[in-house]
Amino acid sequence: MGRWNGVGGKVNEDENIETAAAREVREEIGIKVKPENLVPSGKLKFYFRNKPEWDQEMHIFLAKDWVGESRESEEMKPQWFDIDKMPYESMWPDDKYWLPLFVKGKNVAGEFHFSDDGNNFENYKINEI
């Protein structure tokens, strides 16, 4: 809430990661993308020192083909930004470290170790893969 963020969510028991990603895209912004049209582009791990139950792994995908126009949902109000005008100051603090690589076509792997509720991190590691 109150931050620009990408589409995301949890994987249901009957889904693989690609199927879950396609479902989340449809639910959150109304675009239909086939799981086979999602190109794996990276993986990030997030660790929360004070709330280990928040630890998570995020898979990054690039959709090269889809059907429909994005629309607002209860979860998201999508908006396009020029690459050189990304609102990093209004995004999660880790985004400014990995997202510029992704938008340049790089695959990324990384870890972020947060000291609190996600506003500050103690250290991080990003690698192009």
ZIDAHU-V432221 format. One line per field, one symbol per residue. phi: phi as a letter, one per 20 degrees, with the letter a starting at -180 (. if undefined). psi: psi as a letter, one per 30 degrees, with the letter a starting at -180 (. if undefined). burial: b if it has 24 or more other ideal C-beta (glycine too) atoms within 12 Angstrom, else e. Layout:
phi=???
psi=???
burial=???
This chain:
phi=.ncfbefareefgecefffffffffffecmeecfgfeeegcqbcdccdgebgfegbddedcdeebbcodfbfcfebdfbecfgecfegfddfffgfedfgfffeneeccaccdeebeoebcebbbccfc
psi=kgkkllklalkleglleeeeeeeeeeeeggkkkkefgkjkglkkkkkjefifffklkkkklkjfklklkklkaffkjkkkkkeggkiefglkffefeeeeeefggkklklkkjkfbggfklellkkkk.
burial=eeeebbbbbeeeeeeeeeebbbbbbbebbebebebeebebbbebbbbeeeeeeeeeebbbbbbeebeeeeeeeeebeeeeeeeeeeeeeeebbbbeebbebbeeeeebbbbbbbeeebeebeebebeee
